[in-house]
C-alpha cells in the first residue's frame, strides 16, 4: 500500500489575491470610480450624471460600481472629501515648512488655487455639498471651516509681523478663499493658461490690487 505521506495534499496556488492585496485592488478601483465621477460632475453637473454614465466612462457594467460605492450620494461625498483632504494636507505642509506668516499664506494660496484646477478640487467648488445628506454636509463644512480658520490665522499673524497691511482677518480670509475658489468655476484645462499661471496671476492681483499707484517722487 502507498504510504500515507503520498496522500498528503499539496498546497494549491490560489488565483485569488490575499486579503491585503484584494483590499488594495478594491481601493484602486474605488479611486477610479471617484475620479471618473468627478470629471463627469464637472462636465455635466451632479443631477445630469447617472451611475450608467460613470460606468460607461470606466468601461464597466453599472452593477460593478455597487461593489465599490453604495450610491451617487456616496460618490459625491467621496469626491468633495478628497478635494478637501488635498487642501488640508497642502496647508499643513505649508505650516510645517515654516517661515514668515506671509510666506506661509502665499504658499497656502498657491496650494488652494492649484487644487481647484484639479478634478476633485473643481468638483468641490462646482458641485459643492448642497446635494448631500445633512450629516455629511455638516462634516464637510466642518472641514471647510478648518481651511478658513487657517487663512484667518495667517492673515492675523502677517498683520502682527508687519508683512500684511492692517485689516479684518475674517473678511480678508473670506475674500481670499472666495476669489481663489471661483477659479474652479471658470478654469478650463484646455485654456490658454496653465494652472501655475492662473494661480500666480490671481494671487498677484489679490496681493497688489488693481489700482495704479503713483510713482514715488
C-alpha positions as a Markdown table, in Angstrom:
| # | Residue | x | y | z |
|---|---|---|---|---|
| 1 | Unk | 0.0 | 0.0 | 0.0 |
| 2 | Unk | 1.2 | 3.5 | -0.7 |
| 3 | Unk | 2.4 | 5.3 | 2.4 |
| 4 | Unk | 0.1 | 7.9 | 4.0 |
| 5 | Unk | 2.6 | 10.6 | 3.1 |
| 6 | Unk | 1.9 | 10.0 | -0.6 |
| 7 | Unk | -1.7 | 11.0 | 0.0 |
| 8 | Unk | -0.9 | 14.3 | 1.7 |
| 9 | Unk | -2.4 | 17.1 | -0.2 |
| 10 | Unk | -0.1 | 19.6 | -1.8 |
| 11 | Unk | -0.8 | 23.3 | -1.4 |
| 12 | Unk | -2.7 | 24.7 | -4.5 |
| 13 | Unk | -1.7 | 28.1 | -5.6 |
| 14 | Unk | -4.8 | 30.2 | -5.3 |
| 15 | Unk | -5.7 | 32.6 | -8.2 |
| 16 | Unk | -7.4 | 34.9 | -5.7 |
| 17 | Unk | -5.3 | 37.6 | -4.1 |
| 18 | Unk | -4.8 | 37.5 | -0.3 |
| 19 | Unk | -6.9 | 39.9 | 1.8 |
| 20 | Unk | -4.4 | 42.8 | 1.8 |
| 21 | Unk | -4.0 | 42.6 | -1.9 |
| 22 | Unk | -7.7 | 42.4 | -2.5 |
| 23 | Unk | -8.3 | 45.4 | -0.4 |
| 24 | Unk | -5.6 | 47.4 | -2.2 |
| 25 | Unk | -7.1 | 46.5 | -5.6 |
| 26 | Unk | -10.5 | 47.4 | -4.3 |
| 27 | Unk | -9.3 | 50.8 | -3.2 |
| 28 | Unk | -7.5 | 51.5 | -6.5 |
| 29 | Unk | -10.8 | 50.7 | -8.3 |
| 30 | Unk | -12.8 | 52.8 | -5.9 |
| 31 | Unk | -10.5 | 55.7 | -6.6 |
| 32 | Unk | -11.0 | 55.2 | -10.3 |
| 33 | Unk | -14.8 | 55.4 | -9.8 |
| 34 | Unk | -14.4 | 58.7 | -7.8 |
| 35 | Unk | -12.0 | 60.2 | -10.4 |
| 36 | Unk | -14.4 | 59.3 | -13.3 |
| 37 | Unk | -17.4 | 60.7 | -11.4 |
| 38 | Unk | -15.6 | 63.9 | -10.5 |
| 39 | Unk | -14.8 | 64.5 | -14.2 |
| 40 | Unk | -18.4 | 63.9 | -15.2 |
| 41 | Unk | -19.9 | 66.0 | -12.3 |
| 42 | Unk | -17.6 | 68.9 | -13.5 |
| 43 | Unk | -18.6 | 68.4 | -17.2 |
| 44 | Unk | -22.4 | 67.8 | -16.8 |
| 45 | Unk | -23.4 | 68.6 | -13.2 |
| 46 | Unk | -24.4 | 66.3 | -10.4 |
| 47 | Unk | -28.0 | 65.7 | -11.3 |
| 48 | Unk | -27.3 | 65.3 | -15.0 |
| 49 | Unk | -24.8 | 62.5 | -14.3 |
| 50 | Unk | -26.1 | 59.0 | -13.8 |
| 51 | Unk | -24.4 | 55.8 | -12.5 |
| 52 | Unk | -24.7 | 54.5 | -16.0 |
| 53 | Unk | -22.6 | 57.5 | -17.3 |
| 54 | Unk | -19.9 | 56.7 | -14.7 |
| 55 | Unk | -19.9 | 53.0 | -15.6 |
| 56 | Unk | -19.6 | 53.8 | -19.3 |
| 57 | Unk | -16.7 | 56.2 | -18.6 |
| 58 | Unk | -14.9 | 53.3 | -16.9 |
| 59 | Unk | -16.0 | 50.6 | -19.4 |
| 60 | Unk | -17.7 | 48.5 | -16.8 |
| 61 | Unk | -21.3 | 47.5 | -16.0 |
| 62 | Unk | -23.4 | 49.5 | -13.7 |
| 63 | Unk | -23.7 | 46.6 | -11.2 |
| 64 | Unk | -19.9 | 46.5 | -10.9 |
| 65 | Unk | -20.0 | 50.0 | -9.4 |
| 66 | Unk | -22.0 | 48.8 | -6.4 |
| 67 | Unk | -19.1 | 46.7 | -5.2 |
| 68 | Unk | -17.2 | 50.0 | -4.6 |
| 69 | Unk | -19.9 | 52.5 | -3.8 |
| 70 | Unk | -23.5 | 52.4 | -2.4 |
| 71 | Unk | -25.0 | 55.2 | -4.5 |
| 72 | Unk | -24.4 | 58.5 | -6.2 |
| 73 | Unk | -24.5 | 60.5 | -2.9 |
| 74 | Unk | -21.7 | 58.4 | -1.5 |
| 75 | Unk | -19.7 | 59.1 | -4.7 |
| 76 | Unk | -20.2 | 62.8 | -4.4 |
| 77 | Unk | -19.2 | 62.7 | -0.7 |
| 78 | Unk | -16.0 | 60.8 | -1.7 |
| 79 | Unk | -15.2 | 63.4 | -4.4 |
| 80 | Unk | -15.6 | 66.5 | -2.3 |
| 81 | Unk | -14.0 | 65.0 | 0.7 |
| 82 | Unk | -11.0 | 64.1 | -1.5 |
| 83 | Unk | -10.7 | 67.7 | -2.6 |
| 84 | Unk | -10.9 | 69.0 | 0.9 |
| 85 | Unk | -8.3 | 66.5 | 2.2 |
| 86 | Unk | -5.9 | 67.6 | -0.6 |
| 87 | Unk | -6.3 | 71.2 | 0.5 |
| 88 | Unk | -5.9 | 70.4 | 4.2 |
| 89 | Unk | -2.7 | 68.3 | 3.6 |
| 90 | Unk | -1.2 | 71.1 | 1.4 |
| 91 | Unk | -2.0 | 73.7 | 4.1 |
| 92 | Unk | -0.5 | 71.6 | 6.8 |
| 93 | Unk | 2.7 | 71.1 | 4.7 |
| 94 | Unk | 2.9 | 74.9 | 4.3 |
| 95 | Unk | 2.7 | 75.3 | 8.1 |
| 96 | Unk | 5.4 | 72.7 | 8.6 |
| 97 | Unk | 7.7 | 74.5 | 6.1 |
| 98 | Unk | 7.8 | 77.4 | 8.5 |
| 99 | Unk | 8.9 | 80.9 | 7.5 |
| 100 | Unk | 7.1 | 84.2 | 8.0 |
| 101 | Unk | 3.3 | 84.2 | 8.1 |
| 102 | Unk | 3.1 | 86.0 | 4.8 |
| 103 | Unk | 5.3 | 83.3 | 3.1 |
| 104 | Unk | 3.1 | 80.6 | 4.6 |
| 105 | Unk | -0.1 | 82.4 | 3.4 |
| 106 | Unk | 1.2 | 82.7 | -0.1 |
| 107 | Unk | 2.1 | 79.0 | -0.2 |
| 108 | Unk | -1.4 | 78.2 | 1.1 |
| 109 | Unk | -2.9 | 80.4 | -1.6 |
| 110 | Unk | -0.9 | 78.6 | -4.3 |
| 111 | Unk | -1.9 | 75.2 | -2.9 |
| 112 | Unk | -5.6 | 76.2 | -2.8 |
| 113 | Unk | -5.5 | 77.8 | -6.3 |
| 114 | Unk | -3.8 | 74.7 | -7.8 |
| 115 | Unk | -6.2 | 72.2 | -6.3 |
| 116 | Unk | -9.3 | 73.9 | -7.5 |
| 117 | Unk | -8.0 | 73.4 | -11.1 |
| 118 | Unk | -7.8 | 69.6 | -10.5 |
| 119 | Unk | -10.8 | 67.3 | -10.9 |
| 120 | Unk | -11.6 | 66.7 | -7.2 |
| 121 | Unk | -11.0 | 70.3 | -6.2 |
| 122 | Unk | -13.1 | 71.6 | -9.1 |
| 123 | Unk | -15.8 | 69.2 | -8.1 |
| 124 | Unk | -15.7 | 70.6 | -4.6 |
| 125 | Unk | -16.3 | 74.1 | -5.9 |
| 126 | Unk | -18.6 | 73.4 | -8.8 |
| 127 | Unk | -20.9 | 70.9 | -7.2 |
| 128 | Unk | -20.4 | 71.7 | -3.5 |
| 129 | Unk | -22.1 | 69.9 | -0.7 |
| 130 | Unk | -25.7 | 71.1 | -1.0 |
| 131 | Unk | -26.7 | 67.8 | -2.6 |
| 132 | Unk | -25.5 | 65.7 | 0.4 |
| 133 | Unk | -27.5 | 64.4 | 3.4 |
| 134 | Unk | -27.4 | 66.8 | 6.4 |
| 135 | Unk | -24.9 | 64.7 | 8.4 |
| 136 | Unk | -22.4 | 64.5 | 5.6 |
| 137 | Unk | -22.9 | 68.2 | 4.8 |
| 138 | Unk | -22.1 | 69.2 | 8.4 |
| 139 | Unk | -18.9 | 67.2 | 8.4 |
| 140 | Unk | -17.7 | 68.7 | 5.2 |
| 141 | Unk | -18.5 | 72.2 | 6.3 |
| 142 | Unk | -16.5 | 71.5 | 9.5 |
| 143 | Unk | -13.5 | 70.6 | 7.3 |
| 144 | Unk | -14.0 | 73.7 | 5.2 |
| 145 | Unk | -14.0 | 75.8 | 8.4 |
| 146 | Unk | -10.5 | 74.5 | 9.2 |
| 147 | Unk | -9.2 | 75.9 | 5.9 |
| 148 | Unk | -11.0 | 79.2 | 6.6 |
| 149 | Unk | -9.5 | 79.5 | 10.1 |
| 150 | Unk | -6.0 | 78.7 | 8.8 |
| 151 | Unk | -6.3 | 81.6 | 6.4 |
| 152 | Unk | -7.5 | 83.9 | 9.2 |
| 153 | Unk | -4.7 | 82.8 | 11.4 |
| 154 | Unk | -2.1 | 83.5 | 8.8 |
| 155 | Unk | -3.6 | 86.9 | 7.9 |
| 156 | Unk | -3.7 | 88.0 | 11.6 |
| 157 | Unk | -0.1 | 86.8 | 12.1 |
| 158 | Unk | 1.0 | 88.7 | 9.0 |
| 159 | Unk | -0.6 | 91.9 | 10.3 |
| 160 | Unk | 1.1 | 91.4 | 13.6 |
| 161 | Unk | 4.6 | 90.8 | 12.0 |
| 162 | Unk | 4.1 | 93.8 | 9.7 |
| 163 | Unk | 4.1 | 92.0 | 6.4 |
| 164 | Unk | 0.4 | 92.4 | 5.8 |
| 165 | Unk | -1.5 | 95.7 | 5.9 |
| 166 | Unk | -3.8 | 96.2 | 8.9 |
| 167 | Unk | -7.2 | 94.5 | 8.0 |
| 168 | Unk | -10.0 | 92.4 | 9.4 |
| 169 | Unk | -8.6 | 88.8 | 9.2 |
| 170 | Unk | -12.0 | 87.3 | 8.9 |
| 171 | Unk | -13.1 | 89.4 | 6.0 |
| 172 | Unk | -9.8 | 89.2 | 4.3 |
| 173 | Unk | -9.8 | 85.4 | 4.6 |
| 174 | Unk | -13.3 | 85.3 | 3.0 |
| 175 | Unk | -12.1 | 87.4 | 0.1 |
| 176 | Unk | -9.0 | 85.3 | -0.5 |
| 177 | Unk | -10.9 | 81.9 | -0.3 |
| 178 | Unk | -13.8 | 83.3 | -2.4 |
| 179 | Unk | -11.6 | 84.6 | -5.1 |
| 180 | Unk | -9.4 | 81.5 | -5.3 |
| 181 | Unk | -12.5 | 79.2 | -5.1 |
| 182 | Unk | -14.0 | 80.9 | -8.2 |
| 183 | Unk | -11.1 | 79.7 | -10.3 |
| 184 | Unk | -12.6 | 76.2 | -10.0 |
| 185 | Unk | -15.8 | 77.5 | -11.8 |
| 186 | Unk | -14.2 | 79.2 | -14.8 |
| 187 | Unk | -10.9 | 77.4 | -15.3 |
| 188 | Unk | -10.7 | 75.2 | -18.4 |
| 189 | Unk | -7.9 | 72.6 | -18.7 |
| 190 | Unk | -7.7 | 73.2 | -22.4 |
| 191 | Unk | -7.5 | 77.0 | -22.0 |
| 192 | Unk | -4.5 | 79.3 | -22.7 |
| 193 | Unk | -3.2 | 79.4 | -19.1 |
| 194 | Unk | -1.6 | 76.7 | -17.1 |
| 195 | Unk | -2.7 | 76.1 | -13.5 |
| 196 | Unk | 0.5 | 77.7 | -12.3 |
| 197 | Unk | -0.1 | 80.8 | -14.4 |
| 198 | Unk | -3.6 | 81.1 | -13.2 |
| 199 | Unk | -2.5 | 80.8 | -9.6 |
| 200 | Unk | 0.3 | 83.3 | -9.8 |
| 201 | Unk | -1.8 | 86.0 | -11.7 |
| 202 | Unk | -4.7 | 85.7 | -9.3 |
| 203 | Unk | -2.6 | 85.8 | -6.2 |
| 204 | Unk | -0.6 | 88.8 | -7.6 |
| 205 | Unk | -3.9 | 90.6 | -8.1 |
| 206 | Unk | -5.2 | 89.8 | -4.6 |
| 207 | Unk | -1.9 | 90.9 | -3.0 |
| 208 | Unk | -1.2 | 94.0 | -5.1 |
| 209 | Unk | -4.7 | 95.1 | -6.1 |
| 210 | Unk | -5.7 | 96.6 | -9.4 |
| 211 | Unk | -5.2 | 100.4 | -8.8 |
| 212 | Unk | -2.2 | 102.1 | -10.3 |
| 213 | Unk | -0.1 | 103.6 | -7.5 |
| 214 | Unk | 1.6 | 106.9 | -8.1 |
| 215 | Unk | 5.3 | 106.6 | -8.8 |
| 216 | Unk | 7.5 | 107.7 | -5.9 |
| 217 | Unk | 8.8 | 111.2 | -6.2 |
